[in-house]
């Protein structure tokens, strides 16, 4: 923790006060206008700004366990609104208020959450994690039926990422802007051990096809 504290303590002097950066940081006080919403896992090995080279104010982030996009909260049969969710609020704010033009859902190799799903791991020791995955990943989701072929669970993660992109399309605000052409959705896969980033490309079979950006 000491190195983190030391860097935080010196951040303003070493970065913000730098003449090359001062004006850009000063402008942040007037607001933000990020280019994209970046949805990814909470995993410490995934650092969106480092991967994309984004500077402060350029990337709006949503990080969840397993880069899950939960279902949009809808009213039940009695007309009561669904439970408010931070994830849905973040997505709506990015799309409706900040007006991002792109949303990236980025999964990563060696993902613990996806690995737990495909291996059918006992998560009783971490009930909050178990309940989050049970709530957010349907019992019949394609990722649950895959057999992990490698330690990086690449195919499972890529399948899972595509499912989250489709989940995003069900958000009213996202669907409206995708339909009018003002918003584009992207599915990415990041290898934590090589730094390689690939993106989904349409294919003619059922296997997810990810290739160079």
N, C-alpha and C positions, 0 to 999 in steps of 0.2 A: 504493500500500500504506500510505502514511503515514496517510491518513484512517481506514483500517480499524483500524490500530494505535491511533490516538488514541481512537477510539470504544470499542475494547475496554478500553483503559486506564481510561477514565472510566465504564465501564458500571455497575460496582457502586455508585459514588457517585451517579451521576445517575439510576439506575433502581431498583436494589435497595434503596438506603437511603431512597428516597422513602417517607414514611409511608403513602402510598396503596398502595404495592406491597410493603412489607416483609413483612407477614404472609403474603401469597400466595407470595412466594419462600421464606420460612421453611418453609411447609408442603410445598414440593417435596422437602425433605430426607426426608420420611416415605414418599415413593413417588410414583407417577404413576397416573393413571386417565383416559387420553385418551378422548375421545368417538369418534374415528374414526381409521382408518388412511388416509392420503392418499398414493396412489401417483402419482408424476408424473415428468417428465423432469428430468435434471440441469441443464437450460438455466438460465442465470443470470437470464433474464428472467421466470422463473416462481418466485414467492415465496409458498408456501402460506399462511404465517401472515399475510402482508400481504393476500392475496386474501380469506381467510376471517375475518380479524380474530381469529384464535386467539391465546390467551395461552399462556405456558409451561405445559406439562402437559396441554394440551387436544387436541393433534394429534400422532399418531405418523406419522412420514414414511418413505417408501421412495422413493428417487430413483434412476432408472436411465437409461441412454442410450435415448432414445425411449420413455420410460415403458413399457418392455417388462416383462411378467410372464413369466418363463421357465417352461417346463413343470415340473411337480412332479417332483423326482428320485425315480425308482422303481427297484426292484431289477431287474437284468437277468436273462437266462435262466439264469444260473448261481446266482442267488440273492444276488449281491453287490449291496449298496445303491448307489444312484446317487451321483454326486459331490455332496458337501455344497455348498450354495449359500447365500450370504448373503441373497439375495432371499427364498428359501423360508423361511429361518430367521426373517427379519423378519416375514413374513406369519403364520407359525405362532405366534410370540411375541405378536403383536398380538391374534390371534383367541383363542388358547388360554389365555394367561397374563393379558394385560391386559383381555381380554373386550370389545374394541371392539364397538360396535353397528352401525357403518357402515363400509364401505370405499368410497372414492372413487378412481376411476382418471381422472386428468385429463390430457388431451392439450392441445397448444397450437398456435396458428398458427405458420407459418414454422419448423416443426420440421426440423432438419437431418437427423436420422436417418430420419424418414419421407420427407422429400424425396429422400434418397439412394436409398431403396428404389423409389420410383415413377419416378424418373428413370434408374434403373439406373446410378448413378454408379460409377466405378472407385474402389474403396476400398483398393487395394493399398498406398497410402502410409500407411494407418492399419490395419494388419492386425488389431489387437485389436478395433477397431470393426467391421471386416468380419466377423470370426469371431463376434462377439457377435450381430450381426444374422442371420448365416447360421444360427447355432445356435438363436436364439430366434424367428425369423420363418420359418415353413415356406415352401418354394419355391412351394407352391400357395396361399399365403395371399391372401385377396382384395385386400389392400392392394397387393400386387406387380403386380396386373393393371390397376390404375387409371392413367389418364392425367391428370397434373396439369393442372387447368383454370385454376389461378391460383397466384400466387406464395406464397400462404399455405397451399397444399395442404390446405385445410380438409376436403374430402370424404375425402381419404386419411387424414388424422389421425383423423377421427371414425370411419371404418371400422376403423382400427387400434385405437382405444380400445375399441370394442365387442368386438373379438377378444380383447383383454386381459381384459376382464370375464368373457368365457366361459372363458378360461384359468384365471382365479381359481376359477371354479365347480368345476374339476377337482381342486382341492386338497382332500384329505379333510376337513380341519378346517373349511374354508369351506363345503363342500357340506353337512356335517352341520348347521351352524348356520343356513344359509340354509333348509334343509328344515324345521327346527323353528321358523322364524320369528324367531329371535333376532338375525339378521344381515341387513342390507340392502346390496346392491351398487349403486353409482351410476356412471354414465359422464358426465363433464363435458368441455367444450371451452372453452379460455381463449384469447381474442384478445390477444396481447401488445401490440398497437398501439392497442387501444381499452379494454382492461380488462374487456370483456364476458365473462361466464361463462354458458354455456348447458348444458342437461342433456338427455340422451337421453329421448325419449318414443317408445313403441311406434308403429309406422306400418304401413300396409297394403301398402307396396311395399318394394322391396329397398334403397332409399336410406336412409341413416341420418337420423333426424329429431331434430334438436336444437333446443330452444326455451328460453325464459326459465325460470330456476329458480322 
